[in-house]
Amino acid sequence: MARPGLTEGETRDLIVEKAEALFHKHGYKKATVADIAKACGFSSANVHRVFGTKSAINEEIASRLLGAFLEDAKRATRSNAGASARFSAFVTRLHDQTVATFVERPEMHEMCVAALEEDWGAVKAYRLAVIDTINIIVDEGVASGEFVIADTAQAAKGAMMALHRLLHPLVAAELRKHADEGAPADLISLILRSFK
């Protein structure tokens, strides 16, 4: 049952909001369902009824976070610039968000590890959405004559594989430790050359 005065959707949003705040403050492993319930002002049973598990709450947080990443990065592509500039802006924005959220904030690192260990659908959906956006940019580049690619879907998938170095939180953290191996712009430039 939802807390008095809250709809089922509002109850769900409240749980996610309070859980995210606790995960940021204490880390995913230390925050318990009981802590989340207390922050919401209701019982642990109500949290379990709405989400089932703490992992499900975490996946919902990740889904919302990654969705916001994607929308923000897509906004970076909304310009009259050519496809190369839009691709670069999209990837750079995603990389910057990955670093700021998962690399520079250790408490968020636990969420990332849980996502990988539990193979969350939210992460797969995000990766597919990134590939779709890359495919759109590449299609537009081909249509304008900027890119010369026969199979844009394959090119988008290949680009995503290469971008793993910039967009996967654990790998992006390693890249920062070994900056002498190259900067994100170097990889973006290499991918763009493969499109021409």
Salt bridges, closest charged atoms under 4 A:
GLU8 OE2 - ARG49 NH1 2.91
ASP13 OD1 - ARG64 NH2 2.81
GLU20 OE2 - HIS24 NE2 3.33
GLU60 OE1 - ARG12 NH2 3.68
GLU60 OE2 - ARG64 NE 2.82
GLU71 OE2 - LYS74 NZ 3.88
ASP72 OD1 - ARG75 NH2 3.41
ASP72 OD2 - ARG93 NE 2.35
GLU104 OE2 - ARG176 NH1 3.22
GLU107 OE2 - HIS24 ND1 3.95
GLU107 OE2 - ARG105 NE 3.24
GLU140 OE1 - ARG86 NH2 2.03
GLU174 OE2 - LYS177 NZ 3.30
GLU174 OE1 - HIS178 NE2 3.40
GLU181 OE1 - ARG165 NH2 2.80
